[in-house]
Amino acid sequence: KTEEFTAMTDPKNTSVPTPLADTVAEVSAQNLKLDNGNDDSTDSLGSGPMTESDSIDWEGSDNEAWPASTARYAPVGDANSELSRKGSLRLSREFTMGVGFHHLNEGGNRAMFASPENTILSPPATCVGMSHYNEAAIALMKRHNLKDKGLCVSQKTYLEKTLLITDTPHAIRLFIGDENGPCIVGVALIRSEVTFTTGTLSEKEPPLTFTLEPNFPIIERIEMQSCTWLEGGNRVEKKISYLHLLSRSDSVVFGQVHTPGFDGKRSIYSEVEIATGNLCISGIGYFVNRPVSLQIVDLGVEVNYCKDSCVLDAIRNTVYYGHEMVGVNLIRTRAPEVEFLDSISTEDDAVWGNMLTCMNAVDKSSPSYGELLPNVVNSLECSLNGDVHTIHSILRMDRFLTYIIQEKKTIKTFENDHLNFYAKLIPLKQMWGIYSNTIEQIERLHRYEPQLNSFNVAFVQGTKDYLLRAIFIFLTQTTMLVLTMSHIWDNRVDACRIPDLLQLIVSISGTVVVSFIAKQSRDNFNEFAYIFPDYAGTTLYKIDMASNYFGGFLVSICTLLLLLMTKNNLDIVLNATALLFVMELDELLVDNNPVWVTSGYRSYFMKEIIKGLNKADKRYWDFEYLRKNRGEHYQIHTPSCSFLFLDK
């Protein structure tokens, strides 16, 4: 099955026409017909004439946020897309589990979002119109004679705080207590010798420990059920009554599954929430110091095709901060949005305003991508300055948009619900995904902080002046190494003499030091190529490899031979580090002023964002092009968006 997938998506596989090529060609041909006004009333995938039922289906779903008809979605994604290509982290998702007032229906949760603290919604006995309470809550109120009082919560939400986890835990320990029955009252996150604890660390019941593999800290399945119980009077509280965590090497189960609804006594049980995939727990929500909700990241199915090292790298890059020490970041904002509107917690709340302005651009501007940089320039600047909160908030927003689209949901935080339309949400995801690709590069840049050399600067600046400078530096390095090797060859007999002990120690020690510096140059080369994938394969990449990769080996060998053939003690001291000048020549001419370096990166990344937007299918940026029959009906018919809709 994996081989079949590879054959379909590998652009080098041109021996036979692939399904991807056929589909893309067919879609392109159909769009060309539509652009030329030559519509033969076939659907955009060439499946034949439209029937009367199809026509009714088209007509009846133009106002739906996500139409039910599968004919609306392209069947095959574009493997060359910047967002939907194999292994892209833009297909990761982030969402919450266990949020909401489970004694209210959806209308009740929306009403509570707009209500002040301590609001008690109208009870069934005095309610005019539809009740905001669900059937389980009505049954509980009837059982305890509260139908004329309603139910209240001691605070605005059940989320007093959210703790976003900063690095990968290698074990999770659950502490068990009793709040009208067993519940989880505390959590310990364990990594190496560091244990970070939150909540109540009760020892009345033995804690449950869930162990993750350090090289593959992935949870395959999470099951969770919440319990809302009548605490006293008409006040209700919430807890986690059931939790099941499963990885490929361990499993832990707390509690037992209860039938959803009113239990006939004092408790209301929610539906069991289930998440499967390649999961990480990115945050934990707390109420009165006990966990009540989880924020989850699903890395997506593409991670199945990666090695364990790729998975670990993906987690370090985008899910956690990569500080190598487990901890949390305290969030106390946007609790009502998370609790009542199915949102997520972020470190920097400004990204929600940025996302809204980008959506307004999609709604009102054509082409809409021209408004991306003006709307996100502040967050881009913060990211360039190394603000880890802004960087990870942008990446969380990208994962949240993927979740919304894949699950065909709506963004409930939009005040204007007409924005929740797939012909607008998908271009927004494309726009934000391209921006997130750049932010991911910036995150790697701050994590590795490679030392720039002249070849790197020439690539980032992209001007002829810096290119010529890099070429002449490489020619100088090459010439000096050739002259050095020529000198060694001419005096090769001297290299065979037996030096005295002190000279031998200096020769070996000097060579070891030079080899360490050469390795640092090689590491810088590898890190820069990792941060900037477009660098690989370029002319600058090749001469950089020759200078700092192979040149480093030659400098180390030449240093040893040069020292062994040197007789004078003072010459040995001078020659011990003489060839370092050759290797470091490409770094000496680089201005390391942080302002200048940041300016160069800013220019490069802005160009990359614009390039990514221009490379994307132009139909994303023109609202009319996401329609069928020249605007008469809407359809998602661009190939690169369909990888967003995964087969269940």
C-alpha positions in Angstrom: 0.0 0.0 0.0 2.9 2.3 0.8 4.5 1.6 -2.5 1.3 2.4 -4.3 1.1 5.7 -2.5 4.7 6.5 -3.4 4.1 5.7 -7.1 1.1 8.0 -7.2 2.8 11.0 -5.6 6.4 10.7 -6.8 6.8 13.3 -9.5 9.9 11.4 -10.9 7.7 8.4 -11.7 6.9 9.2 -15.3 7.0 5.8 -16.8 3.2 5.6 -16.9 0.5 8.2 -16.5 -0.4 8.4 -12.8 -3.8 9.0 -11.3 -2.5 12.4 -10.0 -1.4 13.5 -13.4 -4.6 12.4 -15.0 -6.7 14.2 -12.5 -4.7 17.4 -12.6 -4.8 17.4 -16.4 -8.5 16.8 -16.5 -9.2 19.5 -13.9 -7.0 22.0 -15.8 -8.7 21.2 -19.1 -12.1 21.7 -17.6 -11.2 25.0 -16.0 -9.8 26.1 -19.3 -13.2 25.4 -20.9 -15.0 27.3 -18.2 -12.6 30.3 -18.6 -13.3 30.2 -22.4 -17.1 30.0 -21.8 -17.3 26.5 -23.2 -19.3 24.6 -20.6 -20.7 21.3 -21.6 -22.6 20.8 -18.3 -20.2 18.2 -17.0 -18.8 18.3 -13.6 -15.3 19.5 -13.1 -13.9 16.0 -12.7 -15.2 14.8 -16.0 -17.6 12.2 -14.6 -20.2 12.7 -17.2 -23.3 14.9 -17.7 -25.0 16.4 -14.7 -28.2 14.6 -13.8 -31.3 16.3 -12.4 -30.4 15.1 -8.9 -26.9 16.5 -9.2 -28.3 19.8 -10.3 -30.7 19.9 -7.3 -27.7 19.0 -5.1 -25.7 21.9 -6.5 -28.6 24.3 -6.1 -29.5 23.2 -2.6 -26.0 23.5 -1.0 -24.7 26.8 -2.2 -25.4 28.3 1.3 -23.9 25.4 3.2 -20.6 26.0 5.1 -19.5 22.5 4.1 -21.7 20.8 1.4 -22.5 17.2 2.0 -22.1 16.2 -1.6 -18.8 14.4 -2.3 -18.9 15.8 -5.8 -17.9 19.1 -4.4 -14.4 17.9 -3.5 -11.5 17.0 -5.7 -10.4 13.4 -5.1 -6.7 13.6 -5.3 -4.3 16.1 -3.8 -1.3 17.7 -5.4 1.9 16.1 -4.2 3.9 19.2 -5.4 1.8 21.6 -3.3 3.7 23.7 -0.7 1.0 22.7 1.8 -0.3 19.3 0.8 2.9 17.6 -0.3 3.8 14.4 1.4 5.2 14.9 4.9 4.1 18.6 5.2 3.5 19.7 8.7 0.8 22.0 7.4 -1.5 19.0 7.6 -1.1 18.8 11.3 -4.2 19.6 13.5 -4.8 21.1 16.9 -8.0 20.9 18.9 -9.4 20.6 22.4 -11.2 17.8 24.3 -13.4 18.0 27.3 -14.5 21.7 26.9 -18.0 23.1 27.1 -20.8 23.1 29.6 -22.1 19.6 29.3 -25.4 20.5 31.0 -26.2 23.0 28.2 -26.9 22.5 24.5 -25.0 24.3 21.7 -27.4 27.3 22.0 -26.8 27.4 25.7 -23.1 27.4 25.3 -23.3 30.3 22.9 -25.6 32.1 25.3 -23.1 31.7 28.1 -20.3 33.0 26.0 -22.1 36.3 25.6 -23.3 36.4 29.3 -21.5 37.8 32.4 -20.2 35.7 35.2 -22.7 34.0 37.5 -25.4 34.1 34.9 -28.1 31.5 35.4 -29.9 30.7 32.1 -33.7 30.6 32.3 -34.8 27.3 33.7 -37.3 25.1 31.8 -40.2 26.2 34.0 -39.8 29.9 33.1 -38.1 29.6 29.7 -39.8 31.4 26.7 -38.9 29.5 23.5 -36.3 26.8 23.2 -34.5 25.8 26.4 -30.7 26.2 26.7 -30.5 23.1 28.8 -30.1 19.6 27.4 -32.3 16.7 28.2 -29.9 15.3 30.8 -29.8 18.6 32.7 -33.6 18.9 32.6 -33.8 15.4 34.1 -31.3 16.3 36.8 -33.2 19.5 37.7 -36.5 17.6 37.8 -34.9 14.9 40.1 -33.7 17.6 42.6 -36.6 20.1 42.3 -34.6 22.7 40.5 -36.7 23.3 37.4 -37.7 26.8 38.5 -34.1 27.7 39.5 -31.8 26.5 36.8 -28.1 25.4 37.1 -25.2 27.7 37.8 -21.4 27.5 37.7 -19.2 29.2 40.2 -17.1 30.9 37.6 -17.4 32.2 34.0 -15.9 29.0 32.6 -14.4 25.8 33.8 -11.0 26.9 32.5 -9.3 28.9 35.2 -6.0 28.4 33.4 -4.5 26.4 30.5 -0.9 25.1 30.8 0.7 24.8 27.4 3.5 22.2 27.6 6.9 23.5 26.4 8.7 20.2 25.7 8.1 16.6 25.1 7.3 14.6 28.2 8.7 11.1 28.3 6.1 10.0 30.9 2.8 11.3 32.2 1.7 10.5 35.8 -2.0 10.8 36.7 -2.9 11.4 40.4 -6.3 10.1 41.5 -8.7 11.8 44.0 -12.3 11.8 45.0 -14.8 14.5 44.0 -18.2 12.9 44.2 -16.5 9.9 42.8 -13.0 9.1 41.4 -11.5 11.8 39.2 -8.0 13.0 38.1 -6.8 15.7 40.5 -3.2 16.2 39.4 -0.7 15.6 36.6 3.1 15.1 36.6 5.1 15.6 33.4 8.3 13.7 33.5 11.4 14.1 31.2 14.8 12.7 32.2 15.5 13.9 35.7 13.0 16.8 35.6 9.4 16.3 36.9 6.9 19.1 36.5 3.8 18.7 38.7 0.4 20.5 38.6 -2.8 20.0 40.5 -3.3 18.0 43.7 -0.7 15.3 44.2 -2.9 12.9 46.1 -1.3 9.7 47.3 -4.5 8.1 48.6 -4.7 6.2 45.4 -1.6 4.9 43.6 -0.9 7.2 40.6 -1.1 5.9 37.1 2.0 6.3 34.9 1.9 6.4 31.1 5.3 6.0 29.5 6.3 7.3 26.1 9.3 6.3 24.0 11.8 9.1 24.0 12.5 8.6 20.3 8.8 8.3 19.4 6.7 10.1 21.9 3.4 9.6 20.0 0.0 8.8 21.5 -2.0 6.7 19.1 -5.4 7.0 20.8 -7.0 9.2 23.5 -10.5 8.5 24.9 -12.0 10.9 27.4 -15.3 11.4 29.2 -16.3 14.3 31.4 -18.7 14.3 34.3 -20.8 17.3 35.5 -22.3 16.8 38.9 -24.5 18.7 41.3 -22.2 19.9 44.0 -24.6 21.8 46.3 -27.8 23.8 45.9 -28.0 24.4 42.1 -24.2 24.6 41.5 -22.6 22.1 39.1 -18.9 21.3 38.7 -16.9 19.3 36.1 -14.2 16.6 36.2 -12.6 14.0 34.1 -14.2 10.7 35.0 -12.6 8.5 32.3 -9.3 8.7 30.4 -7.6 6.1 28.2 -4.1 6.8 26.7 -2.6 4.4 24.2 0.8 4.4 22.5 2.6 1.7 20.7 4.5 0.7 23.8 2.2 1.5 26.7 -1.5 1.9 27.7 -3.2 3.4 30.8 -6.9 3.5 31.7 -8.4 5.6 34.4 -12.1 5.2 35.4 -14.8 3.5 33.4 -17.1 4.6 30.6 -20.6 5.6 31.7 -23.7 5.9 29.6 -23.9 9.5 28.3 -26.6 11.5 30.0 -28.2 11.7 33.4 -27.3 8.8 35.7 -30.5 9.2 37.8 -28.6 10.5 40.8 -26.4 13.7 40.7 -24.2 13.3 37.6 -24.4 14.1 33.9 -21.9 12.2 31.7 -20.8 13.6 28.3 -20.3 11.6 25.2 -17.0 9.8 25.1 -14.6 11.9 23.0 -12.1 9.9 20.9 -9.0 11.1 19.1 -6.8 8.8 17.0 -3.8 9.4 14.9 -0.3 10.6 15.8 -1.1 12.6 18.8 0.7 14.8 21.4 -0.8 16.5 24.4 0.1 20.2 23.9 -1.9 21.7 26.8 -4.0 20.9 29.9 -6.9 23.0 31.1 -7.6 23.3 34.9 -10.5 24.1 37.1 -10.0 24.5 40.9 -6.6 23.0 40.4 -7.7 19.8 38.7 -7.4 19.0 35.0 -10.7 19.1 33.1 -9.6 19.5 29.4 -6.8 18.5 27.0 -5.4 20.4 24.0 -4.2 17.9 21.4 -2.0 18.0 18.3 -2.4 15.4 15.6 0.7 15.4 13.4 -1.3 13.8 10.6 -1.2 10.6 8.7 1.9 11.7 6.7 4.0 11.0 9.7 3.4 7.3 9.1 5.8 7.5 6.2 8.6 9.1 8.2 11.3 7.6 10.3 11.2 8.0 14.1 13.8 10.8 13.8 11.6 12.7 11.5 8.7 12.4 13.9 10.8 13.6 16.8 12.1 16.5 14.7 8.5 17.5 13.7 7.5 17.5 17.4 10.5 19.7 18.3 9.9 22.0 15.4 6.3 22.9 15.8 4.6 21.3 18.8 7.0 22.1 21.6 9.6 24.8 22.2 12.7 22.4 22.0 14.2 23.6 25.3 15.0 20.0 26.2 13.4 20.6 29.6 9.8 19.9 30.3 7.7 22.8 31.6 4.6 24.8 30.9 3.4 28.2 29.8 0.5 29.6 31.8 -2.4 31.0 29.7 -5.3 32.8 31.3 -6.8 34.5 28.3 -9.6 33.6 25.8 -11.1 31.0 28.2 -14.7 31.7 27.0 -13.7 31.2 23.4 -12.1 27.9 24.2 -14.8 26.7 26.5 -17.9 27.7 24.6 -16.7 28.2 20.9 -14.5 25.2 20.4 -11.4 27.3 20.0 -7.8 26.6 21.2 -5.4 28.4 23.6 -2.5 30.3 22.1 0.5 32.1 23.7 -0.1 35.3 21.7 -3.7 36.3 21.3 -2.8 38.8 18.6 -2.8 36.0 16.0 -6.5 35.8 16.2 -6.8 39.4 15.1 -4.3 38.7 12.3 -6.3 35.7 11.2 -9.5 37.7 11.1 -8.0 40.5 9.0 -6.7 37.8 6.6 -10.2 36.4 6.3 -11.6 39.8 5.6 -9.0 40.1 2.8 -10.2 36.8 1.4 -13.8 38.0 1.6 -13.3 41.5 0.1 -10.0 41.7 -1.8 -8.9 40.3 -5.1 -6.3 39.0 -5.2 -6.6 38.5 -1.5 -3.0 37.4 -0.9 -1.8 41.0 -1.4 -3.1 41.7 2.1 -1.2 38.9 3.9 2.1 40.7 4.6 0.4 44.0 5.7 -1.7 42.1 8.1 0.9 39.9 9.7 4.0 42.2 9.5 4.0 42.7 13.3 3.9 39.0 14.1 6.6 38.4 11.4 8.8 41.0 13.1 8.3 39.4 16.5 9.1 36.0 15.0 12.3 37.4 13.5 13.3 38.7 16.9 12.9 35.2 18.4 9.6 35.6 20.2 8.8 31.9 20.8 5.2 32.8 21.9 4.4 34.5 18.6 6.1 31.7 16.6 4.2 28.9 18.2 0.9 30.8 18.2 1.1 31.2 14.4 1.8 27.4 14.1 -1.1 26.6 16.4 -3.4 28.7 14.3 -2.3 26.9 11.2 -3.1 23.5 12.8 -6.4 24.8 14.1 -7.4 25.9 10.5 -6.5 22.4 9.2 -8.7 20.8 11.9 -11.6 23.1 11.0 -11.3 22.2 7.3 -10.7 18.5 7.7 -13.6 18.1 10.1 -15.7 20.5 8.0 -16.5 22.7 11.0 -16.9 26.4 11.4 -14.9 29.0 13.2 -17.4 30.0 15.9 -15.4 33.1 17.0 -16.3 34.9 13.7 -18.9 37.5 14.5 -20.0 37.4 10.8 -21.1 33.8 10.2 -21.0 34.3 6.4 -17.2 34.0 6.7 -17.7 30.3 7.5 -18.0 29.2 3.9 -15.6 26.7 2.4 -14.8 28.9 -0.6 -13.4 31.4 2.0 -12.0 29.1 4.6 -9.8 27.1 2.2 -8.1 30.2 0.7 -7.5 31.4 4.3 -5.9 28.1 5.1 -3.7 28.3 2.0 -2.7 31.8 2.9 -1.9 31.0 6.5 -0.2 27.8 5.6 2.2 29.6 3.3 2.9 32.1 6.1 3.5 29.2 8.5 6.0 27.6 6.2 8.1 30.7 6.6 7.5 30.9 10.4 8.7 27.2 10.7 11.9 28.2 8.9 12.3 31.2 11.3 11.8 28.8 14.3 14.5 26.5 13.1 16.8 29.5 12.4 16.5 30.6 16.1 16.9 27.1 17.4 20.1 26.4 15.5 21.5 30.0 14.9 24.1 28.9 12.3 27.2 31.1 11.8 26.8 32.8 8.5 29.5 32.6 5.8 29.8 34.5 2.5 28.0 31.7 0.6 25.0 31.9 3.0 24.9 35.7 2.7 25.0 35.5 -1.0 22.0 33.1 -1.0 20.0 35.2 1.5 20.7 38.5 -0.2 20.3 37.2 -3.7 22.3 39.9 -5.4 25.2 39.7 -7.9 27.6 41.7 -5.7 27.4 39.1 -2.9 27.5 36.2 -5.4 30.7 37.6 -7.0 32.3 38.1 -3.5 31.5 34.5 -2.6 33.0 33.1 -5.9 36.2 35.1 -5.4 36.5 33.9 -1.8 36.1 30.3 -2.9 38.7 30.8 -5.6 41.1 32.3 -3.1 40.5 29.4 -0.7 41.0 26.8 -3.4 44.2 28.4 -4.7 45.7 28.7 -1.2 44.9 25.0 -0.5 46.5 24.0 -3.8 49.6 25.9 -3.0 49.8 24.3 0.5 49.4 20.8 -0.9 52.0 21.6 -3.6 54.4 22.7 -0.9 53.8 19.5 1.1 54.3 17.4 -1.9 57.6 19.1 -2.8 58.8 18.6 0.8 57.3 15.2 1.4 60.6 13.7 2.5 60.6 16.0 5.5 57.2 14.7 6.6 58.7 11.2 7.1 61.2 12.3 9.7 60.8 11.5 13.4 60.0 14.7 15.3 60.9 15.2 19.0 58.2 14.6 21.6 57.2 18.2 22.1 56.9 18.8 18.3 54.8 15.6 18.0 52.4 16.7 20.8 52.0 20.1 19.2 51.4 18.5 15.8 48.7 16.1 17.0 47.0 18.7 19.4 47.0 21.4 16.7 45.5 19.0 14.2 42.8 17.9 16.6 41.9 21.5 17.4 41.7 22.3 13.6 39.5 19.2 13.0 37.1 20.5 15.8 36.8 23.8 14.1 36.4 22.1 10.7 33.5 20.0 12.2 31.9 23.2 13.4 32.0 24.6 9.9 30.4 21.3 8.6 27.7 21.5 11.2 27.0 25.1 10.2 26.7 24.0 6.6 24.3 21.2 7.4 22.2 23.4 9.7 21.9 26.2 7.1 20.8 23.6 4.4 18.3 22.2 6.8 16.8 25.6 7.6 16.7 26.7 4.0 15.7 23.7 1.8 15.9 25.8 -1.3 19.6 26.2 -0.7 20.3 22.6 -1.5 21.4 22.0 -5.1 22.3 25.6 -5.9 25.7 26.6 -7.1 26.3 28.4 -3.8 25.4 25.1 -2.0 28.0 23.2 -4.0 30.9 25.6 -3.5 29.9 25.9 0.2 30.1 22.1 0.5 33.5 22.1 -1.3 34.8 24.9 1.0 33.5 23.9 4.4 32.8 20.2 4.0 35.6 18.7 1.9 37.9 21.7 2.5 37.7 21.1 6.2 39.0 17.5 5.8 41.9 18.8 3.6 42.8 21.5 6.0 43.0 19.0 8.9 45.2 16.6 6.9 47.4 19.4 5.6 47.8 20.8 9.0 49.2 17.5 10.4 51.5 17.0 7.5 52.7 20.6 7.6 53.5 20.4 11.3 55.3 17.1 11.0 57.7 18.5 8.3 58.4 21.7 10.2 61.7 21.7 12.1 61.8 25.1 13.7 59.8 25.4 17.0 58.6 28.9 16.2 57.4 27.8 12.8 55.5 25.0 14.3 53.6 27.4 16.6 52.8 29.6 13.6 51.8 26.8 11.3 49.5 25.1 14.0 46.7 27.5 13.1 47.9 29.0 9.8 45.5 27.0 7.6 42.5 28.0 9.8 42.7 31.3 7.9 42.0 29.5 4.7 39.0 27.7 6.1 37.6 30.8 7.9 38.1 33.2 5.1 34.5 32.9 4.0 33.3 33.9 7.5 35.7 36.8 8.1 34.0 39.0 5.5 30.5 38.6 7.0 29.1 41.5 9.0 27.8 39.9 12.3 25.9 43.0 13.4 22.6 41.6 14.6 20.6 44.4 13.0 22.2 43.8 9.6 21.7 40.0 9.9 18.0 40.4 10.9 17.5 42.8 8.0 18.9 40.3 5.5 16.7 37.5 6.9 13.6 39.8 6.9 14.1 40.6 3.2 14.6 36.9 2.3 11.6 35.7 4.2 9.3 38.4 2.8 10.3 37.4 -0.7 9.7 33.7 0.2 6.2 34.5 1.4 5.4 36.4 -1.8 7.0 33.6 -3.9 4.9 31.0 -2.1 1.7 32.9 -2.7 2.6 33.4 -6.4 3.4 29.7 -6.8 0.0 28.6 -5.3 -2.9 28.0 -7.6 -4.2 31.5 -8.6 -7.8 30.3 -8.2 -7.3 30.5 -4.4 -6.9 34.2 -4.5 -9.9 35.0 -6.7 -13.2 34.3 -5.1 -15.0 33.8 -8.4 -12.6 31.0 -9.4 -13.8 28.7 -6.6 -17.2 28.5 -8.3 -18.5 26.2 -10.9 -20.2 27.3 -14.2 -18.6 30.7 -14.0 -20.0 31.6 -10.6 -23.4 29.9 -10.8 -22.3 27.2 -8.3 -19.5 26.8 -5.8 -17.1 23.9 -5.9 -13.7 22.9 -4.4 -12.1 21.9 -7.6 -8.4 22.8 -7.1 -6.2 19.8 -6.8 -3.9 21.0 -4.1 -6.7 21.6 -1.6 -8.0 18.1 -1.5 -5.2 16.6 0.6 -6.8 18.6 3.4 -9.8 16.2 3.3 -8.4 12.9 4.5 -10.2 9.6 4.1 -11.4 8.4 7.5 
